[in-house]
Amino acid sequence: MDRILRFNDYDVFAYLATGFAAMLASDITLGSQWVLGAEWEVSEGLAVLLAAYFIGHLIAWPAA
């Protein structure tokens, strides 16, 4: 179970960082509040974390 839930360095620095950067860029350009000015509870924070991971995968997919 520990191996399933563990992120490696590439996951953290590439997918999550890229996903959060894309969400931050959308906050600045579109005026949404996914990252900037957001007040998350635990479930919302987990949802944003998963969304950032998914968005990071979508951004990295064309490079593959």
Backbone bond lengths (Angstrom), bond angles and torsions (degrees), N, CA, C in turn:
res aa  C-N    CA-C-N  psi(-1)  N-CA   C-N-CA  omega(-1)  CA-C   N-CA-C  phi
1 M - - - 1.448 - - 1.528 110.93 -
2 D 1.326 117.22 -36.41 1.457 120.96 -179.42 1.528 110.74 -62.82
3 R 1.307 117.16 -35.98 1.464 121.07 -179.23 1.525 111.28 -69.07
4 I 1.311 118.66 -30.97 1.459 122.24 -179.83 1.525 110.78 -71.56
5 L 1.316 118.43 -41.25 1.455 122.68 -174.83 1.526 113.66 -87.08
6 R 1.311 117.85 -4.62 1.456 120.64 -174.97 1.531 110.62 -90.20
7 F 1.314 116.98 127.97 1.457 122.20 174.21 1.523 108.60 -88.94
8 N 1.336 116.30 142.04 1.458 117.61 171.66 1.521 108.67 -89.87
9 D 1.320 117.14 177.35 1.468 120.74 -175.73 1.522 111.92 -61.25
10 Y 1.316 117.60 -37.95 1.464 120.19 -179.29 1.524 111.08 -63.57
11 D 1.329 117.30 -40.65 1.462 120.38 178.23 1.517 111.55 -61.00
12 V 1.302 116.44 -44.92 1.462 120.01 -176.43 1.517 110.95 -69.67
13 F 1.322 116.52 -48.92 1.462 119.11 -172.46 1.519 113.47 -83.46
14 A 1.297 118.54 -27.08 1.465 119.60 -178.10 1.518 111.70 -95.67
15 Y 1.316 117.70 -60.81 1.463 120.50 -173.64 1.527 112.82 -71.54
16 L 1.305 117.15 -51.25 1.459 119.78 -177.39 1.529 112.26 -68.08
17 A 1.322 116.92 -44.18 1.461 119.18 179.84 1.520 111.49 -65.10
18 T 1.328 116.74 -41.07 1.459 120.35 178.43 1.521 110.95 -66.30
19 G 1.316 117.18 -41.23 1.459 120.84 178.19 1.512 112.41 -64.39
20 F 1.332 116.89 -43.34 1.464 119.57 177.46 1.522 111.19 -66.22
21 A 1.340 117.40 -36.46 1.465 120.29 177.99 1.525 110.69 -65.07
22 A 1.322 117.07 -39.43 1.470 120.50 177.70 1.525 110.68 -67.00
23 M 1.319 117.25 -39.70 1.463 120.17 177.50 1.526 110.75 -67.49
24 L 1.316 117.34 -37.25 1.453 121.71 176.76 1.536 110.57 -65.61
25 A 1.324 116.59 -41.53 1.469 120.45 177.80 1.524 110.99 -63.69
26 S 1.328 117.02 -37.40 1.463 118.95 177.62 1.527 111.06 -70.46
27 D 1.331 117.35 -32.33 1.463 120.25 174.85 1.525 110.70 -62.10
28 I 1.322 116.33 -42.31 1.458 120.63 -177.29 1.529 110.71 -73.07
29 T 1.331 117.91 -44.62 1.462 120.08 -174.28 1.524 113.02 -81.81
30 L 1.311 118.11 -38.87 1.461 121.35 -175.03 1.529 113.45 -98.80
31 G 1.306 116.88 -13.63 1.458 119.90 -179.66 1.516 113.82 80.31
32 S 1.320 117.90 15.18 1.469 119.97 176.60 1.530 108.72 -74.96
33 Q 1.307 117.15 170.27 1.465 120.80 -178.92 1.518 110.84 -127.49
34 W 1.315 116.47 53.10 1.462 119.63 177.19 1.513 111.38 -77.09
35 V 1.340 116.73 -38.43 1.461 120.75 -177.72 1.527 110.57 -118.29
36 L 1.319 116.75 -54.34 1.471 121.02 -178.53 1.522 110.13 -75.25
37 G 1.307 116.28 125.02 1.460 120.96 177.53 1.519 114.59 75.50
38 A 1.310 118.02 8.57 1.463 120.78 -179.38 1.526 110.40 -83.31
39 E 1.304 115.68 145.35 1.461 122.09 174.02 1.520 107.01 -120.88
40 W 1.336 115.22 99.22 1.453 121.48 -173.92 1.519 111.47 -91.60
41 E 1.312 114.28 144.08 1.458 120.33 163.34 1.528 105.69 -94.40
42 V 1.299 117.50 -179.89 1.465 120.57 -174.81 1.525 111.02 -61.19
43 S 1.306 117.80 -46.14 1.460 120.14 -177.95 1.520 111.69 -66.92
44 E 1.316 117.77 -37.11 1.465 121.28 178.04 1.524 110.72 -69.86
45 G 1.313 117.28 -38.99 1.457 121.32 177.11 1.513 111.55 -63.07
46 L 1.323 116.27 -40.11 1.464 120.24 177.04 1.524 110.95 -65.93
47 A 1.326 116.79 -39.77 1.465 120.85 178.29 1.527 110.69 -64.63
48 V 1.325 118.18 -40.86 1.465 121.15 178.29 1.520 110.13 -67.75
49 L 1.320 117.60 -38.76 1.460 121.30 176.95 1.521 111.10 -61.22
50 L 1.325 117.20 -46.04 1.462 120.77 178.09 1.522 111.55 -66.57
51 A 1.320 117.27 -37.56 1.463 120.77 177.71 1.524 110.60 -65.08
52 A 1.315 117.85 -41.93 1.462 121.13 178.38 1.517 110.47 -63.67
53 Y 1.325 117.72 -39.99 1.467 121.58 177.72 1.522 110.36 -63.57
54 F 1.325 117.75 -43.35 1.459 122.64 179.49 1.532 110.67 -66.34
55 I 1.319 117.37 -44.41 1.466 121.33 178.80 1.526 110.22 -64.02
56 G 1.316 117.32 -38.65 1.466 120.76 176.03 1.513 111.76 -61.31
57 H 1.331 117.35 -39.28 1.465 120.93 175.69 1.520 111.02 -65.04
58 L 1.328 117.39 -41.58 1.464 120.60 179.51 1.523 111.65 -63.54
59 I 1.311 116.46 -38.66 1.462 120.18 178.88 1.529 111.25 -69.60
60 A 1.317 117.65 -37.83 1.465 121.35 -177.68 1.531 112.81 -80.71
61 W 1.318 117.32 -18.00 1.467 120.86 -175.43 1.532 113.85 -59.08
62 P 1.339 121.14 -45.13 1.473 118.88 179.64 1.527 113.79 -63.19
63 A 1.329 118.09 -24.05 1.458 121.05 179.65 1.527 112.50 -74.07
64 A 1.307 116.59 -18.22 1.459 120.11 -178.39 1.453 111.63 -76.31
